[in-house]
Amino acid sequence: MILCAIILGIIQGLTEFLPISSSGHLVLFKDFLGFESPGILFEVFLHFATLIAIVIVFAKRIGKIIKAVFISRIRIKGKHWVVKDENLALFFYLLWACIPSALIGIFFKSSIENLFSNPVFVSIMLLVTGSFLYSTRFIRCKKKHKHNGLSSTMIGIAQAFSIIPGISRSGATIAAGLWGGLSKEASVEFSFILVIPAILGAMILELKELSMAIAAGSLIIYIAGGLAAFVVGLVSLILLLKIVKNGKLHYFSYYCWLVGIITLLMKLCA
């Protein structure tokens, strides 16, 4: 079981940041290899491990945002609120972008969880992921805007759809940011900082189950998978930053299409 946890942790670390859908790959690997994970809690724990990698890579920006929340002020000019500190403004845009996925999680949690046992559906969603990744090669906007309501809304909606297994969260949100006029660096940064409250929220919801797992002596399984996810995830995130900076995000579309088609054919012909 520990070996299974490590393998799933490696898969999570590779696919959480690379735009090929971590949830989709976990579903497919468990289906084709006959792996049985300890459940949703285990997958949330793997996400938490990769969250630590995000905090390490973007520590400087995260620190500036936290500082701005406590120090910077909002000024009222006429009927409008004026936020001059860009880090405080970024904080509000992040909050706004969290709303769509929070609503989806609250009202459609059970329906979405059922999709995690449907490899055929996941395969189709991988084809969808490949399509929007490929679309980024057509972005030719020379003028890159700062974060605004439009870009944060687009990224928030993209993250909401990525709750569906097979839809890459990183791929969807980065692509949405690029189409919203953000720079490559700003899109990646916003995408990964945005996922922090979502993962923390999911972890809080599963605290009761985690305490039960610890009582049952299953903690070693979570630690093994978590360490694997963290180490591999840290390397994958650094790699993705270089890939996006070089404008090669659409390269991952070929992989998503290949995996989606092969797994779909295998399931339909079985």
VOPAGU-2260 file (C-alpha; in pm, 1 decimal, decimal comma):
REM VOPAGU-2260
SITE   aa  ch    i         X         Y         Z
SITE  MET   A    0       0,0       0,0       0,0
SITE  ILE   A    1     291,5     234,5      70,7
SITE  LEU   A    2     435,2     170,8    -276,9
SITE  CYS   A    3      93,5     249,1    -423,5
SITE  ALA   A    4      83,7     574,6    -226,3
SITE  ILE   A    5     430,6     675,2    -349,7
SITE  ILE   A    6     339,6     603,0    -713,4
SITE  LEU   A    7      19,2     805,0    -684,2
SITE  GLY   A    8     218,1    1081,6    -513,5
SITE  ILE   A    9     463,3    1092,7    -803,9
SITE  ILE   A   10     174,2    1106,1   -1051,5
SITE  GLN   A   11      14,2    1387,6    -850,6
SITE  GLY   A   12     339,8    1582,2    -834,5
SITE  LEU   A   13     393,7    1553,7   -1210,3
SITE  THR   A   14      39,7    1630,1   -1318,4
SITE  GLU   A   15     -66,4    1890,9   -1060,6
SITE  PHE   A   16     148,9    2158,6   -1219,3
SITE  LEU   A   17     200,6    2032,4   -1570,9
SITE  PRO   A   18    -125,4    2113,2   -1757,5
SITE  ILE   A   19    -240,9    1755,2   -1809,9
SITE  SER   A   20    -495,9    1713,3   -1524,5
SITE  SER   A   21    -381,0    1553,9   -1200,2
SITE  SER   A   22    -730,4    1434,9   -1106,1
SITE  GLY   A   23    -779,6    1279,8   -1449,3
SITE  HIS   A   24    -451,1    1089,0   -1433,7
SITE  LEU   A   25    -521,4     963,5   -1082,3
SITE  VAL   A   26    -855,4     826,2   -1202,9
SITE  LEU   A   27    -702,0     657,7   -1509,2
SITE  PHE   A   28    -400,6     513,3   -1328,6
SITE  LYS   A   29    -612,5     369,7   -1048,9
SITE  ASP   A   30    -848,2     219,7   -1307,9
SITE  PHE   A   31    -590,4      64,0   -1540,2
SITE  LEU   A   32    -340,4     -46,6   -1275,6
SITE  GLY   A   33    -600,9    -158,2   -1024,3
SITE  PHE   A   34    -476,9      76,7    -754,1
SITE  GLU   A   35    -701,9     155,3    -462,6
SITE  SER   A   36    -626,5     484,4    -291,4
SITE  PRO   A   37    -748,6     545,9      64,6
SITE  GLY   A   38   -1011,9     778,2     -81,7
SITE  ILE   A   39   -1081,5    1147,9    -138,8
SITE  LEU   A   40    -889,9    1237,8     177,8
SITE  PHE   A   41    -572,0    1085,9      36,2
SITE  GLU   A   42    -606,0    1289,0    -283,3
SITE  VAL   A   43    -668,4    1606,5     -81,3
SITE  PHE   A   44    -355,1    1529,1     119,9
SITE  LEU   A   45    -153,4    1497,2    -201,6
SITE  HIS   A   46    -287,6    1835,2    -313,3
SITE  PHE   A   47    -180,3    1979,3      22,1
SITE  ALA   A   48     172,5    1844,8     -32,9
SITE  THR   A   49     194,4    2018,0    -370,0
SITE  LEU   A   50      56,2    2335,6    -209,5
SITE  ILE   A   51     374,7    2352,0      -1,5
SITE  ALA   A   52     573,3    2357,3    -326,7
SITE  ILE   A   53     360,5    2651,1    -446,7
SITE  VAL   A   54     425,3    2844,3    -125,0
SITE  ILE   A   55     800,1    2789,4    -161,2
SITE  VAL   A   56     818,3    2902,0    -526,3
SITE  PHE   A   57     591,1    3206,5    -484,5
SITE  ALA   A   58     688,2    3293,3    -125,8
SITE  LYS   A   59     798,9    3644,2    -215,8
SITE  ARG   A   60     469,3    3742,3    -381,4
SITE  ILE   A   61     259,8    3567,9    -114,6
SITE  GLY   A   62     449,7    3758,0     154,1
SITE  LYS   A   63     382,2    4090,1     -21,0
SITE  ILE   A   64      10,1    4011,1     -48,1
SITE  ILE   A   65     -18,6    3921,1     321,4
SITE  LYS   A   66     172,3    4236,2     417,9
SITE  ALA   A   67     -49,9    4452,6     196,4
SITE  VAL   A   68    -367,3    4312,5     355,4
SITE  PHE   A   69    -258,0    4432,7     697,6
SITE  ILE   A   70     -75,9    4754,6     605,9
SITE  SER   A   71    -220,5    4902,1     286,0
SITE  ARG   A   72    -532,4    5115,0     291,7
SITE  ILE   A   73    -835,7    5149,2      68,4
SITE  ARG   A   74    -920,2    5506,6     -22,3
SITE  ILE   A   75   -1266,8    5631,4    -111,9
SITE  LYS   A   76   -1285,6    5871,8    -403,6
SITE  GLY   A   77   -1640,6    5984,4    -469,7
SITE  LYS   A   78   -1850,8    5668,0    -503,6
SITE  HIS   A   79   -1553,6    5447,3    -582,0
SITE  TRP   A   80   -1300,8    5258,0    -375,0
SITE  VAL   A   81    -941,2    5319,0    -482,5
SITE  VAL   A   82    -673,5    5055,8    -419,3
SITE  LYS   A   83    -329,9    5188,8    -507,7
SITE  ASP   A   84    -124,1    4900,7    -371,2
SITE  GLU   A   85    -105,7    4639,4    -651,4
SITE  ASN   A   86     -59,4    4356,2    -400,9
SITE  LEU   A   87    -375,6    4451,6    -213,6
SITE  ALA   A   88    -558,3    4478,0    -545,6
SITE  LEU   A   89    -426,9    4132,6    -635,4
SITE  PHE   A   90    -565,5    4001,1    -306,0
SITE  PHE   A   91    -916,4    4122,0    -396,1
SITE  TYR   A   92    -889,8    3980,4    -747,4
SITE  LEU   A   93    -790,3    3645,0    -596,5
SITE  LEU   A   94   -1092,0    3653,6    -364,8
SITE  TRP   A   95   -1319,0    3732,8    -658,4
SITE  ALA   A   96   -1173,3    3448,4    -865,0
SITE  CYS   A   97   -1237,6    3200,8    -579,8
SITE  ILE   A   98   -1614,5    3251,8    -588,0
SITE  PRO   A   99   -1707,0    3036,6    -893,0
SITE  SER   A  100   -1524,2    2723,7    -773,6
SITE  ALA   A  101   -1658,3    2770,5    -418,9
SITE  LEU   A  102   -2015,5    2777,6    -550,8
SITE  ILE   A  103   -1956,7    2472,6    -770,5
SITE  GLY   A  104   -1802,2    2284,8    -478,2
SITE  ILE   A  105   -2091,6    2367,9    -245,8
SITE  PHE   A  106   -2380,0    2286,6    -478,6
SITE  PHE   A  107   -2238,0    2011,3    -701,9
SITE  LYS   A  108   -1985,7    1830,0    -480,3
SITE  SER   A  109   -2157,1    1490,9    -481,4
SITE  SER   A  110   -2228,8    1497,6    -854,9
SITE  ILE   A  111   -1866,7    1582,4    -936,3
SITE  GLU   A  112   -1729,5    1313,2    -702,2
SITE  ASN   A  113   -1927,1    1052,8    -900,1
SITE  LEU   A  114   -1733,8    1151,1   -1213,7
SITE  PHE   A  115   -1410,1    1031,1   -1051,9
SITE  SER   A  116   -1520,6     673,1   -1115,2
SITE  ASN   A  117   -1588,8     728,4   -1486,0
SITE  PRO   A  118   -1269,1     679,8   -1695,6
SITE  VAL   A  119   -1457,8     731,5   -2024,4
SITE  PHE   A  120   -1575,3    1075,8   -1914,3
SITE  VAL   A  121   -1224,5    1163,4   -1795,1
SITE  SER   A  122   -1080,6    1064,6   -2133,9
SITE  ILE   A  123   -1322,1    1298,8   -2310,8
SITE  MET   A  124   -1233,0    1582,2   -2074,8
SITE  LEU   A  125    -863,1    1528,8   -2151,6
SITE  LEU   A  126    -948,4    1593,1   -2516,7
SITE  VAL   A  127   -1115,7    1916,3   -2407,3
SITE  THR   A  128    -807,5    2010,8   -2204,7
SITE  GLY   A  129    -588,4    1952,0   -2508,0
SITE  SER   A  130    -810,3    2178,9   -2716,9
SITE  PHE   A  131    -787,3    2486,4   -2495,2
SITE  LEU   A  132    -414,4    2432,7   -2441,8
SITE  TYR   A  133    -367,6    2429,7   -2818,5
SITE  SER   A  134    -569,0    2750,4   -2846,6
SITE  THR   A  135    -296,5    2943,2   -2660,1
SITE  ARG   A  136     -68,8    2925,7   -2963,5
SITE  PHE   A  137    -303,0    3171,1   -3137,2
SITE  ILE   A  138    -268,9    3440,6   -2869,9
SITE  ARG   A  139     -94,5    3733,4   -3033,4
SITE  CYS   A  140    -176,8    4015,2   -2790,5
SITE  LYS   A  141     132,5    4234,7   -2763,6
SITE  LYS   A  142       1,2    4466,9   -2492,5
SITE  LYS   A  143     -19,2    4287,0   -2161,1
SITE  HIS   A  144    -261,3    4435,8   -1910,8
SITE  LYS   A  145    -239,7    4429,0   -1534,5
SITE  HIS   A  146    -477,6    4217,3   -1330,7
SITE  ASN   A  147    -835,2    4336,8   -1369,6
SITE  GLY   A  148   -1192,6    4223,8   -1321,0
SITE  LEU   A  149   -1211,9    4054,6   -1661,3
SITE  SER   A  150    -897,5    3845,0   -1626,1
SITE  SER   A  151    -977,5    3740,0   -1268,3
SITE  THR   A  152   -1333,9    3645,0   -1368,3
SITE  MET   A  153   -1209,9    3437,6   -1662,1
SITE  ILE   A  154    -953,5    3260,6   -1445,0
SITE  GLY   A  155   -1211,6    3202,8   -1169,3
SITE  ILE   A  156   -1456,4    3042,4   -1413,5
SITE  ALA   A  157   -1176,6    2829,8   -1560,0
SITE  GLN   A  158   -1085,9    2704,9   -1212,0
SITE  ALA   A  159   -1449,7    2620,1   -1144,4
SITE  PHE   A  160   -1465,3    2401,0   -1455,1
SITE  SER   A  161   -1136,1    2235,8   -1362,3
SITE  ILE   A  162   -1305,3    2070,2   -1065,1
SITE  ILE   A  163   -1422,8    1822,0   -1327,8
SITE  PRO   A  164   -1170,4    1533,4   -1351,6
SITE  GLY   A  165    -981,4    1547,0   -1679,1
SITE  ILE   A  166    -986,4    1926,5   -1699,8
SITE  SER   A  167    -642,6    2059,5   -1607,4
SITE  ARG   A  168    -667,6    2331,9   -1344,8
SITE  SER   A  169    -329,5    2481,2   -1423,3
SITE  GLY   A  170    -385,7    2457,0   -1797,5
SITE  ALA   A  171    -734,1    2608,0   -1783,0
SITE  THR   A  172    -645,6    2896,3   -1552,2
SITE  ILE   A  173    -317,0    2987,2   -1722,5
SITE  ALA   A  174    -483,8    2977,2   -2064,7
SITE  ALA   A  175    -770,6    3192,7   -1933,2
SITE  GLY   A  176    -520,5    3445,1   -1797,0
SITE  LEU   A  177    -336,8    3463,1   -2127,8
SITE  TRP   A  178    -663,9    3510,4   -2318,9
SITE  GLY   A  179    -757,8    3774,9   -2061,7
SITE  GLY   A  180    -452,7    3979,5   -2159,2
SITE  LEU   A  181    -214,6    3894,2   -1876,4
SITE  SER   A  182     154,7    3831,8   -1924,8
SITE  LYS   A  183     282,2    3474,9   -1909,0
SITE  GLU   A  184     443,3    3532,1   -1570,7
SITE  ALA   A  185     134,2    3700,7   -1423,7
SITE  SER   A  186     -93,8    3421,2   -1551,1
SITE  VAL   A  187     115,6    3146,3   -1392,4
SITE  GLU   A  188     156,8    3334,6   -1065,6
SITE  PHE   A  189    -214,9    3413,7   -1033,7
SITE  SER   A  190    -309,4    3056,9   -1129,6
SITE  PHE   A  191    -107,5    2889,1    -857,3
SITE  ILE   A  192    -160,4    3140,0    -577,3
SITE  LEU   A  193    -533,8    3112,7    -650,5
SITE  VAL   A  194    -539,3    2740,9    -570,1
SITE  ILE   A  195    -403,6    2792,1    -216,0
SITE  PRO   A  196    -737,4    2880,2     -47,2
SITE  ALA   A  197    -914,0    2603,1    -241,2
SITE  ILE   A  198    -672,8    2335,5    -117,3
SITE  LEU   A  199    -673,7    2471,5     238,2
SITE  GLY   A  200   -1053,7    2472,7     235,4
SITE  ALA   A  201   -1067,0    2112,6     113,0
SITE  MET   A  202    -813,2    2012,3     379,2
SITE  ILE   A  203   -1019,4    2173,7     655,6
SITE  LEU   A  204   -1330,3    1988,2     538,5
SITE  GLU   A  205   -1140,3    1659,5     559,4
SITE  LEU   A  206    -981,1    1715,2     903,0
SITE  LYS   A  207   -1224,5    1477,1    1070,2
SITE  GLU   A  208   -1139,2    1200,6     823,2
SITE  LEU   A  209    -767,8    1274,7     867,0
SITE  SER   A  210    -792,3    1228,0    1243,6
SITE  MET   A  211    -968,8     895,5    1182,4
SITE  ALA   A  212    -692,3     789,3     942,8
SITE  ILE   A  213    -427,9     874,5    1203,3
SITE  ALA   A  214    -618,3     674,0    1464,3
SITE  ALA   A  215    -634,7     380,2    1224,1
SITE  GLY   A  216    -257,9     385,4    1175,0
SITE  SER   A  217    -272,0     495,7     810,2
SITE  LEU   A  218     -64,0     810,5     856,6
SITE  ILE   A  219     249,7     651,9     705,3
SITE  ILE   A  220      62,8     604,9     378,0
SITE  TYR   A  221     -28,5     973,0     364,4
SITE  ILE   A  222     325,4    1081,8     452,2
SITE  ALA   A  223     481,8     859,5     186,0
SITE  GLY   A  224     247,4     984,2     -85,2
SITE  GLY   A  225     276,5    1343,8      33,5
SITE  LEU   A  226     656,3    1349,0      27,1
SITE  ALA   A  227     662,0    1204,0    -323,6
SITE  ALA   A  228     406,1    1459,2    -442,0
SITE  PHE   A  229     597,1    1749,4    -284,9
SITE  VAL   A  230     940,6    1666,3    -429,4
SITE  VAL   A  231     817,3    1583,5    -779,1
SITE  GLY   A  232     572,5    1874,0    -769,1
SITE  LEU   A  233     843,7    2126,0    -684,7
SITE  VAL   A  234    1051,2    2016,2    -983,6
SITE  SER   A  235     745,1    2014,2   -1211,7
SITE  LEU   A  236     641,9    2366,9   -1109,8
SITE  ILE   A  237     987,0    2509,3   -1182,8
SITE  LEU   A  238     981,6    2331,2   -1519,2
SITE  LEU   A  239     636,6    2466,7   -1606,0
SITE  LEU   A  240     745,6    2823,3   -1533,2
SITE  LYS   A  241    1019,8    2789,0   -1794,6
SITE  ILE   A  242     785,8    2625,7   -2047,1
SITE  VAL   A  243     519,5    2896,7   -2019,1
SITE  LYS   A  244     781,4    3172,2   -2033,7
SITE  ASN   A  245     904,1    3027,5   -2363,6
SITE  GLY   A  246     549,8    3018,9   -2504,6
SITE  LYS   A  247     536,3    2638,9   -2531,8
SITE  LEU   A  248     221,5    2571,5   -2327,4
SITE  HIS   A  249      37,7    2434,6   -2631,3
SITE  TYR   A  250     289,0    2147,7   -2658,3
SITE  PHE   A  251     100,6    1969,5   -2380,3
SITE  SER   A  252    -213,0    1956,6   -2597,1
SITE  TYR   A  253     -62,0    1672,4   -2802,9
SITE  TYR   A  254      -6,3    1464,9   -2490,5
SITE  CYS   A  255    -359,6    1525,7   -2361,3
SITE  TRP   A  256    -510,3    1432,3   -2697,7
SITE  LEU   A  257    -296,1    1117,1   -2719,3
SITE  VAL   A  258    -380,9     995,4   -2369,0
SITE  GLY   A  259    -747,0    1087,5   -2411,1
SITE  ILE   A  260    -784,6     902,0   -2741,4
SITE  ILE   A  261    -592,4     591,8   -2630,4
SITE  THR   A  262    -777,7     552,4   -2300,3
SITE  LEU   A  263   -1113,1     625,1   -2462,7
SITE  LEU   A  264   -1055,0     357,2   -2727,8
SITE  MET   A  265    -932,6     107,8   -2467,8
SITE  LYS   A  266   -1243,7     154,0   -2253,1
SITE  LEU   A  267   -1490,8     153,1   -2540,9
SITE  CYS   A  268   -1335,8    -155,5   -2702,8
SITE  ALA   A  269   -1298,5    -350,4   -2377,4
